[in-house]
């Protein structure tokens, strides 16, 4: 689990294996693919029903039984992918892990079991990855808008996209496991409960239905296991040939409700492992059909895990979505590109001098580069405390391509790039990211200080040397003496940097 979060920046070679692991709220999935001639060919798929959401309580705790099921599954997955290099593996955790009160208490043993880092993504980032997987699986027509709906165990994602780009993304806190538990406690099924539950779920869809319907779409696709299961039920009941239609759904619902209890559900084509959660899935889908005015949905074989694989291809080439997100943030918040460029260039020069001594890797360099470009983001709000404003935006926004940990990493660096460094600045980060985050933050602070004047004059070479907890910086004496404000700032920097766990020594040479 070395490196930041394993961006596959080295070019892929024919024959390379890639793996995507999806820690869903109902099932865990793993797909292993081989890269050949620019395409991905699936060589292995594993799915296990874990029901992580079943173990989630109202306070964000996870039951020992659910935790045990998850860790056992991840250990088995880890055996399969133990020989695949870390930069070719991405593991993504979704809704249930997002809702944990103490996610690190689960993620640390989970990463140990899997043998790889696990990224937690926001609902909208999950939606982007879902759409990417569906779009690549069923290539879209040019100018053709698609609505993709993915009903997971804990959440439902709705995306309108064109080509391979998601235009609108929404994530709702309704899923097959969560909705079955919430609306049908004890497993009892009644029409009264169903009507009340459908009204409540429909209200969730109504929040964005107007925007979606005004944009429109030419095709609807459903992804993941719930939609696939409902499509198979429709076919087995001879209602359709595998599609899901507005006419077929009421028949499925009525047959389901006639059981009276979740354990007694007898729907043709329904597997035993999906029976306990199908009621919530049908409920969510019926609400979606009603509110969005859908008539027909085709079922896609692809889902988020395929999207993760294709996202890795983009990261390994010239189409890393995070680069576009950083550029969009710079434009939206009117960041001065010249100043950002100066700080970036100096920060990277400093990085290259100490990377080996500090065990910093390419991923850390890229994140430092992004932090340098975004460090003045908060100026769009106010000059006072702009580093605090910028950090808040980076941590709490939906930024395409970034996991929650990556956003927290960026936010921490921006938060501490000036003034005093709070001891709690890095508390949100997992232990494996603490050292690279603190060391990268030290380099960003120095680069910002050296360019505080915002002038275009180049700075002379700065020499850095580092060991585990010490950083020594040597600056040209004449150049430093001509910049009294900078010299005064640097005098206080060793004391400030102590909160990064770094002893800074500055010399004039």
N, C-alpha and C positions, 0 to 999 in steps of 0.2 A: 504493500500500500504506500509505496514511496511516491513522491511528486504531489502536486496539488490535488487535482481531480482528473488526472489522466486525459488530457486533450491529445488526441492522436495526431501530432504534428508531423511525424516522420511519414514520408510518402508510403502508401500501401504498395506492397509487392504482390504479384500474382501468387496465389496459394496461401496468403495470410489468412488466419482465422480471426474472426471477431465474434464477440458475445455480448448479448444484451440481457440483463436480468430485470424483471419487472416485479417489484414487491407490491402487488395489488392488495386491496382490502379483503378480497374473497380468495383469490388464487395467486400463487407465485408462478411466474413463467420464466423460462430461459430459452433463448434462441441462439444457436451457434451457426454462423455462416462463413463461407469461404469467399474471399475476394478473387474474382477471375475476370480479366479483360474489362475492368471497370464496372462489373456487375457483382451482385451478391447472390450466392447460391446456398440455400439452407442445407446444412448437414445434420442438424440435430435440433429437436424441440423437446422440452420437458415442461409439464404442467403439474402442479400439485395444489390441491385444495387445502388452504391453510386457515381461512376464515379469521384473519387477523382482526377484522372489525368486530367480530363476535366477542373478543376479549377486551374491547375498549369500554371503560366506564365513563360516567359523566364528568369525572374530575381529570380525565386525560390519563388515567392509569391503564396498564395492560395486565391482564390476568396471567398467572404463571403458566396456565395450560396453553394459551395462545402464543405466549413467548416461546415456550418449549417447541411447539409445532413449527414456528417460524425458524428458529435456530437449527432445528434438525433438518428442515428442508434446505436451508442455505448451506449447511455442511455438505449435503449431497450434491447440490449445485457446484459447490467449490471443488469437489473431487473431479467433476467433469471438466472444469475449466482451469485446473491448476497449472497446466502447461502453456496457457495463453498469456502473453505479456500483458502487464497491467494497463498499458496505454491502448490495448485493443479490447478492453472490457469496460462496460458501463453498467452499473447497477442503479436503478431508479426506484425510490420509495415515494409513495403517493399519499392519498388522503388520510389513512389511519395514522401513519407516522407523522404527518403534518399536524395532527390533532393531539399528539402525545404531549403531556405536560413537561416531561423530561425526556426528550427524544434521544439524548446521548446515552441514557441508561440502557436503551435498547440498541442503538446504533453501534456502540463499541463492541459488544459481544457478537452482534450480527456481522459486522465487518470482519471480525476474527474468524467466525464460522465460514464465511464466504471466501475470505482471503483477498478481498478487494474493497476499495472504498465504496460507500453507498451515498449517492446524492439524493437529497430531498428536494423535490421540485414543487413549485406552486401549481394551483389548479389550471391556470392559463398556460403555463409552460407545458403541463401535461397535455392540454388540449392541442397545442402546437405540434407536439411530438405524435399524437394520435393522428392528426390530419396528415402529417408527413408520411406516416406509415401507410395510411389508406391511399393517399395520392400516388405513391410509388407502386403500390400493389395493383391498382386499377388506374392506369394513366389517364389523366383528364383531357378533355377536349379544350382547345384554345377558346378563351372567352366564356367558358362553361362554368357557371357557379354551382357549387355543391354544398349541401348541408350534411354534415357528419355528426352523428350522435353516438356517444359511447357511454353505456350504463355500466359502471363499475360496481364494486362492492360498497364503497362509501360515498362516491360522488358520481355525478353525471356531467360529461363535457359535451358542449354543443359548439360546433365550428362551422362557419361559412368560409369557403376558400375558393380560390381561382388558381388553376395550374397547381403548382406545388407550394403556394403561399396561403397561409391562413389570414383571412381579412378580419373576421370577427371571432372572438374566443370567449366563452363563458364556462364557468365551472360551478355547479350547484351541489349543495350538501345533501343530496339524495342519491341513494344507490340501492342495489338489490338487498344487500345484507342489512345496511342501516335502516332502510325503510321497512323491511319485514319486521325487524326488532321493534322499531318505533311505533308502527301503526297497528301491528297485530301481536301485541304482547300475549305470551302464553300460546301463540300459534292459532288462536281462534279467528276464523274468517266469517264475517257477516257483511251483508250488503250495506248496512248502516255505517259500519266502520270504513268500508271501501269508499262510500260517497264522501265522508268527512275527510278521509286521507287524500282522495283525489283532488278535492278542493284546495287542500293545503299545499300539495305538490304543484298543482296548477299555478298557484300564486307565485311560486318560485320561477316558473317559466315566463309568466306574464311580465316580469321585470325587464326582459329584453325582447319579448315577442314582437313588439312594434318595430323595433330596429331591424330585426331579422326579416320580418315579412315585407317591409318596405324595400329591403335590399333584394330579396327574392332568391330563388335557386331553380335549377333545372333538374336536379337529381338529389335524392336523399339516400345516404348510406349509413348503415348501423354497424358498429364495430364492437369487438369483445364478446365474451361468452354469453352474456344475457341476451343480447340481440340474436346471436347465433342460435341459442336454445329456443327462443320464441319463434324464429323462422322455421326451425325443425318441427316444432309443435304444429304450426300452421300447415306445413306440408303433410305431417302425419294425420292431421284431422281432415285432410283433403280440402282445405280452405284456399290454399295457394300452392304454387310449385316451389315454395321456399322463401318467397318475398313476404313482407309483413304489410298488411293493408288495413285501412280504416274500417273496412267491412269485416275483416277476419278477427280483429282484436276483441270486439264484444263477445264473440263466441268462445274465445280462449278464456276471457274473464269469467263468463258465466259457468263454464266447465270447472274452472278453478274454484269459484265460490261454492259450487255445489258440494265440494268436499267437506266444507264446514271447519276443517282444521288443516294446518300446514302438513301434518304427518300423513293425512289421508289423501292428499292431492294425487290424482291419477290422470295425468295428461299424457297422451300418446307422444312418443318421441322424446320424453323428458328423462334425463339421466337421474339416477338416485342421488348423486352428490349435489345436484343443483335443485332438487325438490325443496329443501328447507328455505331457499332464498328466492324462489321464482316469483312468489306473490309480490314482493317489493319491486322486482324488475318489471313485471307486467303493469303494475300500478304506475310506475314512473313513465313507461313507454306510452300508456294510454293517455296520461296527462300531456305528454309532449305532442302526441297526435292531435289532441283536442285543441290545445292552445296555439300551436304553430300552424294548424290547418293542413297537416300532412295527409296525403292520400295513400302513398305507397313508399315503402322503404326496402331497398335491396340490402343484403347482408354482405359485409366485407370480411374476408378471411384475415386481413391485417389489423393490427392495433398498435398500441404505443411501442411495444418492443421492436417492431419492424421500423418504426419511426426513429427510435434510438439508434439503430444500426445505420440508417441513412444519414442521420445527423452526424454520426462519427465519420462517415465519408466526407461530409462537408468540412468538418474540422480538420481532416487530414489533407485537405486541398485548399483552394482559394475562396471557399464559400462558408467560412465559419460565421454562423448567424450572430455570434456575440460581437463581431467586428461591426456589423451593421447596426446593432443595438447601441454600441458606444457612439458611433457616428450620429445616430438619431438623437441621443441624449445631448451630445455637444451642440447640435443644431437647435434642439428644442429649448435648451437653457442658455443659449447664446454665449457659450464658452469661447473665450478668445483663443483661436486656434494657434496663433503665433506663440503666445505664452505657454500654452499647453505643450506645444512642440519643443520649446526650449527646455522646459522641465523634463519632458520625456527623454530627450536626447542625453541630458546630463545624468538623469537617474539610471539610464541603461549603461552609460559609461562607468558609473560607480558600481553598478551591479556586476559588470563583467570583471571588475578587479577583485571582487570578494566572493564570487559565486562558488568557487571551488572550496575555499576555506570555510564557508558557511553552509556548504552542502545544499546550495540553491540550484534548482533545475529549470529547464526551459519553461515549464508551466508557471513557475514563480516569476520569471522574467516577463512573460506575457501579462500576468496580472499586475505587475508593477507598471508596465507600459499603459495599461488601461486606467489604473488609478491616477497616473500622471496626467492623462488626457482629461480626466473627470474631476480633478482635485478642486477646481473652482466652480463646480456645478452649483453650489449653494449661494453664490453671489447673485443669482437671479432672484433670490428671495430677499436677502439683506446682507450687507457687508459684515455687520456685527454677528459673530458666531456662525459665519458662513460654512465653516468646516462641519459644524454640528448639523446644520440644515442639509448639507450635501450628503452626509452619512445617513441621515434619516431617509432621504429620498432613495438612496441606493439600496438600503436594507428592506424597505417596505413597498417598493414599486414592483410591478410585473415586468421583468426585463427579459425579452425573448433570448433563449439560449443559455441562460444562467440558472444554475441550481441555487437553492437557498443558501448553502454553505459558501458558494462563490460570491453571492451578493453580500453576505456577511463579511467575507474576507475583504472585498473592495470597500465596504462601508467602514470597516475598522481602520484601514489605511487612510482613507479620506478624513475620518474623525480625528486622527492623531497627527495629521501632517503639519500642524502648527499649534503653537501655544502649549499649555500643560497637557500631560497625557494622563487621563484617568486610569486608575488601576483596573477598572472594570471594562475597559475598551474592547478586550479580546475574549470576554467571558462566553460569548455566544459560539465561539469556534471550538471544534473538536480538538483534542490534545495534539493530534498529528499535524495540525495546521498552525499551532501556536508559534513555533520557532520560525518558519518561513514568513509568517505574517508580521511578527515583530521585527525581524531583520529587514524585510522589504520596506516596512514603515520607516525604519531609521534611514534608509537610502532615499526614500521620498522626501522626508523632512529636510535632509541636507540639500537635495536638488532644489526644493522650493526656496530655501533660505538663500542659496547662491543666486537665484533669479528673482529675489524679492523686488528689485528695482524695476522689473518688467522692461528693461532696455534690451536692445538687440545686440549689444556688444558681446562678443564671445568671451567666455571665461577661460582663463588659462587651465592647463592640465591640473587636475586634482588627483593626488595620489592617496589611495586607501590601502590599508593592510588590516587584516582581521584574524582573530582567533575565536574561540567559542563564545566569549562574553566581552571581548574588547574590540574596539574599532579605532584605528589611528588614522587621522586625516592630515595631510600636509598640503598647504597652500602657498602660492608665491607671496613672499613678504611684501614686495613693492605693490603688488596688486591689492593685497589685503589692506595695507596702510592707506591706500587711496579710497577705501570704502569704509568709512568709520561706522556707518549704520550696520553694515554687515558684520563688522568686527564686534560691535556691541551685542548683536544677536547671537553670534557664535560663542561669546563668553558664557551665556546662560544655558547653552545647549547641552553641555555635559550633565548638568543637574537634571534637566528635563528628560534626557534620554535614559536616566536610571530606571524610570518606570517601564522601559522596554527591556530591562534586564541587560543593558549594554553600557559598558564603561567607555565613554568617548574621550579621546585625547586629540587636541588640535594643535598643530605646529605650523609655524611660518618658516618656509625654507628658502 
